[in-house]
Amino acid sequence: MPVSPATRPFRSMPNNHHVSATLAKAVLDKKLTASAADNIQRWLTEPRYRESVSEIEQHIQRGDWKKLDDVFWTVIPFGTGGRRGRMYPIGSNAINDQTIGESAQGLADYVRSVKPAGPWSAAIAYDTRHRSREFAELCASILVANGFDKVWFIDAFRSTPELSFLVRYKQCDCGIMVTASHNPPSDNAVKVYWSNGAQLVPPHDAAIISRVARVAEIHRMSFDKAREEGHVILCRDEADRELLVQHRKQSLGGPRDLKIIYSPLHGVGEFNVRSLLEAVGFKDLEIYDRHRQPSGDFPNVPGNVSNPENAAVFDEIIHRARQTGAELILATDPDCDRMGAAAPVTNSPAGTWSTFNGNQLSALLCEFILRRQREAGHLHREHYVVTTLVTTLMLKRICDGFGVRCLNNNLVGFKWICSVMDEVGPHNFLYGTEESHGFLVGEYCRDKDGAVACMLMSELAAAVKAGGHSLWSHLHALYRKYGYHGERLVTIQMEGSDGMKRMQRLMDAFRQDTPRSLGGLRVTRLRDYLKGTLRTMLDGDEKPLDGPKDNLVFLETLEDGNYIAARPSGTEPKVKFYMFTYVAPEKVHDLAAVQTAMNQRLDAFAADLQTLAKGIL
């Protein structure tokens, strides 16, 4: 099998002593961090970075220290799912041919080590982001150069769940999805999948991270040659056809009288969502034209960030819905693994509209799925729903009401939901969901799926319409039955080379100098998932905590169900605060008054957290 690391002799930068002195002076002048200087020196002297020497040299000659510091201050982490960050032609802290290539090479090395006899196969897909196709071809060429006999390549923009499905359908050893999900246009990434179609979990995650860190040379062959030799196999039509078969099996049936507007937010979603909704009988479907064109610039969404978690992306679509009489708006993120929705507050589409947050959608679909399964006579006590520690506890209360298990002691990230599926057994799995707009039913893949979520949300909306209700009145009825649950997410961005230090300083402060009260409520307990302890604030008593290990803390207050969780993002430079409120059903006499009071409490939580963070940082 051909390998092609070097096509010309390595030329390190001339007068290396002078360069070292220049870098050292930039550090002394505080124009460059010491870690950036060290990484630049490596890229200038080690043969594996030979293609970047000229570009680095030009940056140094121009004195472009800020950019050099941004892209070299650290090595972009290969996290437990893959690598994600801003694209730039050079830099250890950027997405470029080198960092993507190292990721693919490290993955190939690991697969070969755990399955030394071969043969090896993989699946690869990509979304609408800039350079996604280039990076996908690069990954395919590296895998083939490392001995992979078959690389199933979806030769068009397609979704992350379709990649997950293809890994399972073709029984591949691994998969690569080139996407940065809902990140800004500047970003891209690779998500790495294992043979079960799920993103990496232990022990594979740490082992592949180690392999990526040890990559000394990237082996590569021509993508066109890999195709000619039959190692890269284009399979778009087959993947589309077989996934649609599996998607249709997840339908819960029911009425189809519903007028829908769907937005792919300039991503890949239309390729799966439109065909699925039409196949199961939703004919009155409009694709929102201003968001229809696939584009990595995401030109027509607020801030050019295509995230259905952001209510602002629905504003102009709601205007269109009022004009056309549409009754439901659906949107998916660029790689179509997340779903967002908006609906009229009353039965009149011309009236007031509101968007649902991820926790509300999770609860609505959970109750709908369990109710339909019970009506069909399929529900039994061994069935289970999977969610995460930072998703609404309304799911647990709904599951209790239906007599099924809710497995919610899981870390943030859909890979952990899918891991539980395989550990407990997928035959009794009903539904997986997380607060960040992720939803899954069925066994066909091991990742959240925006297309199926759109179908289920449409089926629910049509069903409640047939009963003379709106989605919002239906949600309010669930609040009266299971208690009012109000949640909110607040994030604090921490950009730059000192961002990680500030993130850790903030988390340390919550552990070591825990606030005595938040939002006017006394803090009673601290759950620390990194230390694995449960500390009572009144007497300082600590007990072992039953739960997974992660950099995650919970601050519980005096009132049951009112608490805050804090964690650093696993993919972006920010700390996330998850805030939860709860009022028991027997106390929900006046729902509007309860909502107002809990919104005020969330406002108070947020204000206190912002003040605390500002004081620490």
C-alpha positions as CSV (number, residue, x, y, z in Angstrom):
1,M,0.0,0.0,0.0
2,P,1.6,3.4,-1.1
3,V,2.5,6.0,1.5
4,S,3.5,9.5,0.5
5,P,4.7,11.6,3.4
6,A,7.4,13.4,1.6
7,T,7.6,14.7,-2.0
8,R,10.5,17.0,-1.4
9,P,13.4,17.3,1.1
10,F,12.6,19.0,4.3
11,R,13.8,22.5,4.6
12,S,13.8,24.0,8.1
13,M,13.7,27.7,8.4
14,P,17.1,29.4,7.6
15,N,19.2,30.7,10.5
16,N,17.3,28.7,13.1
17,H,19.4,30.4,15.9
18,H,18.1,33.8,14.8
19,V,14.5,32.5,14.6
20,S,14.8,31.1,18.2
21,A,16.1,34.4,19.4
22,T,13.2,36.2,17.6
23,L,10.6,33.9,19.2
24,A,12.3,34.4,22.6
25,K,12.1,38.2,22.3
26,A,8.5,38.0,21.4
27,V,7.8,36.0,24.5
28,L,9.8,38.6,26.6
29,D,7.8,41.4,25.0
30,K,4.6,39.5,25.9
31,K,3.6,39.3,22.3
32,L,3.7,35.5,22.4
33,T,3.1,32.9,25.1
34,A,5.9,30.5,25.9
35,S,3.8,27.5,24.8
36,A,3.2,29.1,21.4
37,A,6.9,29.7,20.9
38,D,7.6,26.1,21.8
39,N,5.0,24.8,19.3
40,I,6.2,27.1,16.6
41,Q,9.8,25.9,17.1
42,R,8.6,22.3,16.7
43,W,6.7,23.1,13.5
44,L,9.8,24.8,12.1
45,T,12.2,22.0,12.9
46,E,10.3,18.6,12.7
47,P,10.0,17.0,9.3
48,R,6.3,16.2,9.6
49,Y,5.5,19.9,9.5
50,R,7.6,20.6,6.4
51,E,4.7,22.0,4.4
52,S,4.0,24.8,6.9
53,V,7.5,26.3,7.2
54,S,7.1,28.9,4.5
55,E,3.7,30.1,5.9
56,I,5.1,30.3,9.5
57,E,8.2,32.2,8.2
58,Q,5.9,34.8,6.5
59,H,4.0,35.3,9.7
60,I,7.2,35.8,11.7
61,Q,8.5,38.3,9.2
62,R,5.3,40.3,9.3
63,G,5.3,40.3,13.1
64,D,1.9,38.7,13.1
65,W,2.3,37.6,16.8
66,K,-1.4,37.7,17.8
67,K,-2.4,35.3,15.1
68,L,0.6,33.1,15.8
69,D,-0.3,33.0,19.5
70,D,-3.9,32.2,18.7
71,V,-3.1,29.2,16.5
72,F,0.0,27.9,18.4
73,W,-0.6,28.5,22.1
74,T,-1.7,24.9,22.6
75,V,-2.3,21.7,20.7
76,I,-6.0,21.5,19.7
77,P,-7.3,18.6,21.8
78,F,-8.5,15.4,20.3
79,G,-11.3,15.2,22.7
80,T,-13.5,12.2,23.4
81,G,-15.4,12.8,20.2
82,G,-12.8,14.3,17.9
83,R,-11.2,17.6,17.1
84,R,-13.1,20.9,16.7
85,G,-11.9,24.5,16.3
86,R,-11.2,27.4,14.0
87,M,-9.8,26.7,10.6
88,Y,-6.4,28.2,9.7
89,P,-3.7,26.9,7.3
90,I,-1.1,26.6,10.1
91,G,-1.1,26.0,13.8
92,S,-1.3,23.3,16.4
93,N,-4.4,25.0,17.8
94,A,-6.3,25.2,14.5
95,I,-8.2,22.9,12.1
96,N,-6.0,22.4,9.0
97,D,-4.6,19.6,6.9
98,Q,-2.0,18.8,9.6
99,T,-4.4,18.5,12.6
100,I,-7.1,16.7,10.6
101,G,-4.4,14.4,9.0
102,E,-3.0,13.5,12.5
103,S,-6.5,12.7,13.6
104,A,-7.1,10.3,10.7
105,Q,-3.6,8.8,11.0
106,G,-4.0,8.2,14.8
107,L,-7.4,6.6,14.2
108,A,-5.9,4.3,11.5
109,D,-3.1,3.3,13.8
110,Y,-5.4,2.4,16.6
111,V,-7.8,0.4,14.5
112,R,-4.9,-1.6,13.1
113,S,-3.6,-2.2,16.7
114,V,-6.9,-3.6,18.0
115,K,-7.6,-5.6,14.9
116,P,-4.2,-6.5,13.6
117,A,-5.3,-9.2,11.1
118,G,-7.7,-6.9,9.2
119,P,-9.4,-6.3,6.9
120,W,-10.3,-2.8,7.9
121,S,-13.2,-0.6,6.7
122,A,-14.6,2.9,7.5
123,A,-17.4,5.2,6.5
124,I,-16.9,9.0,5.9
125,A,-19.4,11.8,5.4
126,Y,-19.3,15.6,5.4
127,D,-21.5,18.7,5.7
128,T,-21.8,22.1,4.0
129,R,-19.0,23.8,5.9
130,H,-16.0,25.3,4.2
131,R,-13.4,22.7,3.3
132,S,-15.5,19.8,4.6
133,R,-15.2,17.9,1.3
134,E,-11.5,18.5,1.2
135,F,-11.0,17.2,4.8
136,A,-13.3,14.2,4.0
137,E,-11.2,13.3,1.0
138,L,-8.0,13.8,3.1
139,C,-9.2,11.4,5.8
140,A,-10.2,8.8,3.2
141,S,-6.9,9.0,1.4
142,I,-5.0,8.5,4.8
143,L,-7.1,5.5,5.8
144,V,-6.6,3.8,2.4
145,A,-2.8,4.6,2.6
146,N,-2.8,2.8,5.9
147,G,-4.3,-0.4,4.6
148,F,-8.0,0.1,4.8
149,D,-9.6,-2.0,2.1
150,K,-12.9,-0.2,2.0
151,V,-13.9,3.4,2.8
152,W,-17.6,3.9,2.2
153,F,-17.8,7.6,1.2
154,I,-21.1,9.6,1.0
155,D,-20.4,11.7,-2.1
156,A,-22.6,14.7,-1.1
157,F,-23.5,16.9,1.9
158,R,-25.2,14.5,4.3
159,S,-26.1,14.4,8.0
160,T,-24.2,13.1,11.0
161,P,-26.9,10.5,11.8
162,E,-26.6,9.1,8.3
163,L,-22.8,8.6,8.9
164,S,-23.6,6.8,12.2
165,F,-26.2,4.6,10.3
166,L,-23.7,3.8,7.5
167,V,-21.0,2.7,10.0
168,R,-23.5,0.1,11.4
169,Y,-25.1,-0.8,8.0
170,K,-21.7,-1.6,6.4
171,Q,-20.3,-3.1,9.6
172,C,-17.3,-0.7,9.5
173,D,-14.5,-0.6,12.1
174,C,-14.9,3.2,12.4
175,G,-16.3,6.3,10.9
176,I,-15.5,10.0,10.4
177,M,-17.9,12.9,10.1
178,V,-16.5,16.2,9.0
179,T,-18.6,18.9,10.7
180,A,-18.5,21.5,13.4
181,S,-22.2,21.0,14.1
182,H,-23.7,24.4,15.1
183,N,-20.4,26.3,15.5
184,P,-19.7,29.6,13.7
185,P,-18.6,29.5,10.0
186,S,-14.9,29.9,11.0
187,D,-14.9,26.4,12.5
188,N,-14.7,22.8,11.3
189,A,-14.0,19.5,12.9
190,V,-13.9,15.7,12.7
191,K,-16.2,13.6,14.8
192,V,-14.9,10.0,15.1
193,Y,-17.1,7.0,15.5
194,W,-16.5,3.5,16.6
195,S,-17.8,0.2,15.0
196,N,-21.1,0.5,16.9
197,G,-21.8,3.8,15.2
198,A,-21.4,5.9,18.3
199,Q,-18.8,8.5,19.1
200,L,-15.9,7.3,21.1
201,V,-16.1,6.3,24.8
202,P,-13.6,4.5,27.0
203,P,-11.4,2.7,26.4
204,H,-11.2,3.7,22.8
205,D,-11.3,7.5,23.4
206,A,-8.1,7.7,25.5
207,A,-6.3,5.1,23.3
208,I,-7.0,7.0,20.1
209,I,-6.1,10.4,21.7
210,S,-2.8,8.8,22.7
211,R,-2.2,7.5,19.2
212,V,-3.0,10.9,17.7
213,A,-0.5,12.6,20.0
214,R,2.2,10.1,18.9
215,V,1.8,10.6,15.1
216,A,5.2,11.3,13.6
217,E,4.2,11.0,9.9
218,I,1.0,11.0,8.0
219,H,0.7,8.4,5.3
220,R,-1.4,9.4,2.3
221,M,-2.3,8.4,-1.2
222,S,-4.3,10.2,-3.9
223,F,-8.1,10.2,-3.4
224,D,-8.7,9.6,-7.1
225,K,-6.3,6.7,-7.1
226,A,-8.0,5.2,-4.1
227,R,-11.3,5.4,-6.0
228,E,-9.8,3.9,-9.1
229,E,-8.4,1.0,-7.1
230,G,-11.8,0.3,-5.5
231,H,-10.8,1.2,-2.0
232,V,-13.0,4.4,-1.8
233,I,-16.6,3.5,-2.7
234,L,-19.2,6.2,-3.3
235,C,-22.5,5.2,-1.7
236,R,-24.7,8.2,-1.4
237,D,-27.8,6.7,-3.1
238,E,-27.6,3.5,-1.2
239,A,-27.1,5.2,2.2
240,D,-30.0,7.6,1.5
241,R,-32.3,4.8,0.5
242,E,-31.6,2.4,3.4
243,L,-31.7,5.2,6.0
244,L,-35.1,6.3,4.8
245,V,-36.3,2.7,5.3
246,Q,-35.1,2.8,8.9
247,H,-36.5,6.3,9.5
248,R,-40.0,5.3,8.3
249,K,-40.0,2.5,10.8
250,Q,-39.8,5.0,13.7
251,S,-43.1,6.6,12.8
252,L,-45.8,6.5,15.4
253,G,-48.6,7.1,12.9
254,G,-51.7,9.3,13.5
255,P,-53.2,12.3,11.8
256,R,-51.3,14.1,9.0
257,D,-53.4,17.4,8.7
258,L,-50.6,19.9,9.5
259,K,-49.0,22.8,7.7
260,I,-45.3,22.8,8.3
261,I,-42.4,25.1,7.5
262,Y,-39.0,23.5,7.7
263,S,-35.6,25.3,7.7
264,P,-32.3,23.4,7.2
265,L,-30.4,26.6,8.3
266,H,-28.1,26.3,5.3
267,G,-27.1,22.8,6.3
268,V,-27.7,19.3,5.1
269,G,-31.1,18.7,6.7
270,E,-33.3,18.9,3.7
271,F,-31.8,15.8,2.2
272,N,-33.2,13.7,5.0
273,V,-36.0,15.7,6.5
274,R,-38.0,16.5,3.4
275,S,-37.9,12.9,2.0
276,L,-38.9,11.5,5.4
277,L,-41.8,13.9,6.1
278,E,-43.2,13.4,2.7
279,A,-42.8,9.6,2.8
280,V,-44.8,9.3,6.0
281,G,-47.6,11.5,4.7
282,F,-46.9,15.1,5.6
283,K,-47.6,16.8,2.2
284,D,-48.2,20.4,3.3
285,L,-44.5,21.1,3.7
286,E,-42.6,24.3,2.8
287,I,-38.8,24.5,2.9
288,Y,-38.0,28.0,4.0
289,D,-36.3,29.4,1.0
290,R,-33.9,31.9,2.6
291,H,-32.3,29.1,4.6
292,R,-32.4,26.5,1.9
293,Q,-29.2,27.0,0.0
294,P,-26.4,24.8,1.5
295,S,-23.7,27.3,2.6
296,G,-20.8,27.2,5.1
297,D,-21.3,31.0,5.6
298,F,-24.9,30.5,7.0
299,P,-25.7,33.9,5.5
300,N,-29.3,34.4,6.4
301,V,-29.4,33.4,10.1
302,P,-28.6,35.8,13.0
303,G,-24.9,36.1,13.7
304,N,-24.3,33.5,11.0
305,V,-24.6,30.8,13.6
306,S,-27.1,28.1,12.6
307,N,-28.2,26.8,15.9
308,P,-31.8,25.7,16.5
309,E,-31.2,26.3,20.2
310,N,-31.1,30.0,19.5
311,A,-34.7,31.3,19.4
312,A,-33.6,34.2,17.1
313,V,-33.2,31.9,14.1
314,F,-37.0,31.4,14.1
315,D,-37.9,35.1,14.1
316,E,-38.2,35.6,10.3
317,I,-39.6,32.2,9.8
318,I,-42.4,33.0,12.2
319,H,-43.2,36.0,10.1
320,R,-43.5,33.7,7.1
321,A,-45.7,31.3,9.1
322,R,-48.2,34.0,10.0
323,Q,-48.4,34.9,6.3
324,T,-49.1,31.3,5.1
325,G,-51.0,29.9,8.0
326,A,-48.4,27.3,8.9
327,E,-48.9,25.6,12.2
328,L,-45.4,24.3,13.1
329,I,-41.9,25.5,12.3
330,L,-39.0,23.0,12.4
331,A,-35.3,23.6,12.0
332,T,-32.2,21.5,12.2
333,D,-28.5,22.5,12.7
334,P,-26.0,22.2,9.8
335,D,-25.3,18.5,10.3
336,C,-28.9,17.7,11.1
337,D,-28.4,16.0,14.4
338,R,-30.4,18.6,16.4
339,M,-34.0,19.8,16.0
340,G,-35.6,23.0,17.2
341,A,-39.3,24.0,16.9
342,A,-41.7,26.8,17.3
343,A,-45.5,26.9,17.3
344,P,-48.4,29.3,17.9
345,V,-49.3,29.7,21.5
346,T,-53.0,29.4,20.6
347,N,-54.8,27.5,17.8
348,S,-54.5,30.5,15.6
349,P,-51.2,30.6,13.5
350,A,-51.7,34.3,13.0
351,G,-51.3,35.0,16.7
352,T,-48.4,34.9,19.1
353,W,-45.7,32.3,18.4
354,S,-43.0,31.0,20.8
355,T,-40.1,28.6,20.5
356,F,-39.5,25.6,22.6
357,N,-36.3,25.0,24.5
358,G,-34.5,21.7,24.5
359,N,-35.9,20.5,27.8
360,Q,-39.5,21.3,26.7
361,L,-39.0,19.4,23.5
362,S,-37.5,16.5,25.3
363,A,-40.4,16.2,27.7
364,L,-43.1,16.6,24.9
365,L,-41.6,13.9,22.8
366,C,-41.0,11.6,25.8
367,E,-44.6,11.7,26.9
368,F,-45.8,11.3,23.3
369,I,-43.6,8.2,22.7
370,L,-44.6,6.5,25.9
371,R,-48.3,7.3,25.5
372,R,-48.3,5.9,21.9
373,Q,-46.4,2.7,23.0
374,R,-48.9,2.2,25.9
375,E,-51.8,2.7,23.5
376,A,-50.4,0.1,21.2
377,G,-50.0,-2.3,24.2
378,H,-46.2,-2.5,23.8
379,L,-45.1,-0.7,27.0
380,H,-43.7,-2.7,29.8
381,R,-41.5,-2.1,32.9
382,E,-38.3,-3.2,31.3
383,H,-38.5,-0.4,28.8
384,Y,-36.2,2.6,29.4
385,V,-35.5,6.2,28.5
386,V,-32.0,7.6,28.6
387,T,-31.0,11.2,29.3
388,T,-28.2,13.2,31.1
389,L,-27.5,14.8,34.4
390,V,-28.2,18.3,33.0
391,T,-31.5,17.5,31.3
392,T,-34.8,18.3,32.9
393,L,-36.1,16.0,35.7
394,M,-39.5,16.2,34.1
395,L,-38.4,13.2,32.0
396,K,-37.9,11.2,35.2
397,R,-41.4,12.1,36.5
398,I,-43.0,11.3,33.1
399,C,-41.3,7.9,33.1
400,D,-42.4,7.2,36.6
401,G,-45.9,8.0,35.6
402,F,-45.8,5.4,32.8
403,G,-44.0,2.9,34.9
404,V,-40.7,2.7,32.8
405,R,-37.1,3.3,33.8
406,C,-35.4,6.7,33.3
407,L,-31.6,6.2,33.2
408,N,-30.4,9.8,33.8
409,N,-27.2,9.5,35.8
410,N,-25.1,10.1,32.7
411,L,-22.6,12.7,31.6
412,V,-23.3,15.5,29.1
413,G,-23.0,14.2,25.5
414,F,-25.1,11.9,23.3
415,K,-22.3,9.3,23.2
416,W,-23.0,8.5,26.8
417,I,-26.7,8.0,26.0
418,C,-25.8,5.6,23.2
419,S,-23.3,3.8,25.5
420,V,-26.1,3.1,27.9
421,M,-28.2,1.7,25.0
422,D,-25.5,-0.9,24.2
423,E,-24.8,-1.7,27.9
424,V,-28.4,-2.2,28.9
425,G,-29.6,-3.6,25.6
426,P,-31.1,-1.7,22.7
427,H,-34.2,-4.0,22.5
428,N,-35.8,-2.3,25.5
429,F,-34.6,1.2,24.5
430,L,-37.5,3.7,23.8
431,Y,-36.0,7.1,23.7
432,G,-32.8,9.0,24.2
433,T,-32.6,12.8,24.7
434,E,-30.5,15.7,26.1
435,E,-31.3,19.3,26.8
436,S,-29.2,20.5,23.8
437,H,-31.9,19.5,21.3
438,G,-30.8,15.9,20.8
439,F,-33.3,13.1,20.3
440,L,-33.2,9.5,19.2
441,V,-35.6,6.5,18.9
442,G,-34.8,3.1,17.3
443,E,-31.7,1.1,16.9
444,Y,-30.6,2.1,13.4
445,C,-27.9,4.5,14.5
446,R,-26.1,5.6,17.7
447,D,-26.4,9.4,17.6
448,K,-29.0,12.0,17.9
449,D,-31.1,12.5,14.7
450,G,-32.8,15.7,13.7
451,A,-34.8,14.1,10.8
452,V,-36.6,11.6,13.0
453,A,-37.1,14.3,15.7
454,C,-38.8,16.4,13.0
455,M,-41.1,13.6,12.1
456,L,-42.1,12.8,15.7
457,M,-42.6,16.5,16.4
458,S,-44.9,16.7,13.4
459,E,-46.8,13.7,14.4
460,L,-47.3,15.1,17.9
461,A,-48.4,18.5,16.6
462,A,-50.9,16.9,14.2
463,A,-52.3,14.7,17.0
464,V,-52.9,17.6,19.4
465,K,-54.4,19.6,16.6
466,A,-56.8,16.8,15.9
467,G,-57.8,17.0,19.6
468,G,-58.5,20.7,19.4
469,H,-55.4,21.8,21.3
470,S,-52.1,23.6,20.6
471,L,-48.7,22.2,21.4
472,W,-48.3,24.9,24.0
473,S,-51.6,24.1,25.7
474,H,-50.6,20.4,25.6
475,L,-47.3,21.3,27.3
476,H,-49.1,23.3,30.0
477,A,-51.3,20.3,30.7
478,L,-48.2,18.2,31.2
479,Y,-46.9,20.8,33.7
480,R,-50.1,20.5,35.7
481,K,-49.8,16.8,35.7
482,Y,-46.1,16.4,36.4
483,G,-45.2,19.7,38.0
484,Y,-43.8,22.9,36.5
485,H,-40.2,22.6,35.3
486,G,-38.4,25.8,34.2
487,E,-34.8,25.6,33.0
488,R,-32.3,28.0,31.5
489,L,-28.7,27.9,30.2
490,V,-26.2,30.7,30.7
491,T,-22.7,30.6,29.1
492,I,-19.6,32.6,29.8
493,Q,-17.1,32.8,26.9
494,M,-13.4,32.5,27.7
495,E,-11.4,33.0,24.5
496,G,-7.7,33.2,24.0
497,S,-4.6,31.5,25.3
498,D,-5.6,32.0,29.0
499,G,-9.2,30.8,28.5
500,M,-8.5,27.3,29.8
501,K,-6.8,28.7,33.0
502,R,-9.8,31.0,33.6
503,M,-12.2,28.2,33.1
504,Q,-10.4,26.0,35.6
505,R,-10.1,28.9,38.1
506,L,-13.9,29.4,37.9
507,M,-14.6,25.7,38.5
508,D,-12.1,25.6,41.4
509,A,-13.8,28.6,43.0
510,F,-17.2,26.9,43.0
511,R,-15.7,23.9,44.7
512,Q,-13.5,25.7,47.2
513,D,-15.5,28.8,47.9
514,T,-19.0,27.6,47.2
515,P,-21.6,30.4,47.4
516,R,-23.9,30.3,50.4
517,S,-27.0,31.3,48.4
518,L,-28.1,31.7,44.8
519,G,-31.2,33.5,43.6
520,G,-32.3,34.1,47.2
521,L,-32.2,30.4,48.0
522,R,-29.7,28.8,50.5
523,V,-27.2,26.4,48.9
524,T,-27.5,23.2,50.9
525,R,-25.3,20.6,49.0
526,L,-22.5,20.5,46.5
527,R,-22.3,17.5,44.1
528,D,-18.7,17.3,42.7
529,Y,-18.5,14.7,39.9
530,L,-14.8,15.3,39.5
531,K,-13.9,14.5,43.1
532,G,-16.8,12.0,43.4
533,T,-18.2,13.6,46.6
534,L,-21.4,14.9,48.0
535,R,-20.8,17.7,50.5
536,T,-23.4,19.1,52.9
537,M,-22.8,22.8,53.2
538,L,-24.1,23.2,56.8
539,D,-21.6,20.9,58.5
540,G,-19.1,20.2,55.6
541,D,-19.7,16.5,55.8
542,E,-18.7,14.7,52.6
543,K,-19.9,11.3,51.3
544,P,-19.1,9.3,48.2
545,L,-21.2,10.4,45.2
546,D,-22.9,7.7,43.0
547,G,-22.2,8.9,39.5
548,P,-19.7,9.2,36.6
549,K,-16.6,11.3,36.8
550,D,-16.3,14.6,35.0
551,N,-15.5,18.3,35.6
552,L,-19.1,19.0,36.7
553,V,-20.5,20.5,39.9
554,F,-24.1,20.8,41.1
555,L,-25.2,23.4,43.7
556,E,-28.5,22.2,45.3
557,T,-30.7,24.7,47.1
558,L,-33.1,24.4,50.0
559,E,-36.1,24.0,47.6
560,D,-36.3,20.5,46.0
561,G,-35.7,20.6,42.2
562,N,-34.1,24.1,42.3
563,Y,-30.4,23.8,41.5
564,I,-27.5,24.9,39.3
565,A,-25.0,22.8,37.4
566,A,-21.6,24.2,36.1
567,R,-19.3,22.6,33.6
568,P,-16.7,23.7,31.0
569,S,-17.9,23.0,27.4
570,G,-16.2,20.0,25.9
571,T,-16.1,21.6,22.4
572,E,-15.9,25.4,22.9
573,P,-14.0,27.9,25.1
574,K,-16.8,28.6,27.6
575,V,-18.3,27.5,30.9
576,K,-22.0,26.5,30.9
577,F,-24.4,27.1,33.8
578,Y,-27.5,25.0,33.8
579,M,-30.3,26.4,36.0
580,F,-33.3,24.3,37.1
581,T,-36.5,25.3,38.9
582,Y,-39.5,23.1,39.9
583,V,-42.9,23.5,41.5
584,A,-44.8,20.3,42.5
585,P,-48.1,19.6,40.6
586,E,-50.2,20.1,43.7
587,K,-48.9,23.7,43.9
588,V,-49.5,24.6,40.2
589,H,-52.9,26.2,40.7
590,D,-52.2,29.3,38.6
591,L,-49.8,28.2,35.9
592,A,-49.2,31.7,34.7
593,A,-48.3,33.0,38.1
594,V,-46.0,30.0,38.7
595,Q,-44.2,30.6,35.4
596,T,-43.7,34.2,36.2
597,A,-42.3,33.4,39.6
598,M,-39.9,30.7,38.3
599,N,-38.7,33.0,35.5
600,Q,-37.9,35.6,38.1
601,R,-36.0,33.0,40.1
602,L,-34.0,32.0,36.9
603,D,-33.3,35.7,36.4
604,A,-32.0,35.9,40.0
605,F,-29.9,32.7,39.5
606,A,-28.4,34.1,36.3
607,A,-27.6,37.5,37.9
608,D,-25.8,35.9,40.9
609,L,-23.8,33.6,38.7
610,Q,-22.7,36.4,36.4
611,T,-21.6,38.4,39.4
612,L,-19.8,35.5,41.0
613,A,-18.0,34.7,37.7
614,K,-17.0,38.3,37.1
615,G,-15.5,38.5,40.6
616,I,-13.5,35.3,40.1
617,L,-12.3,36.1,36.6
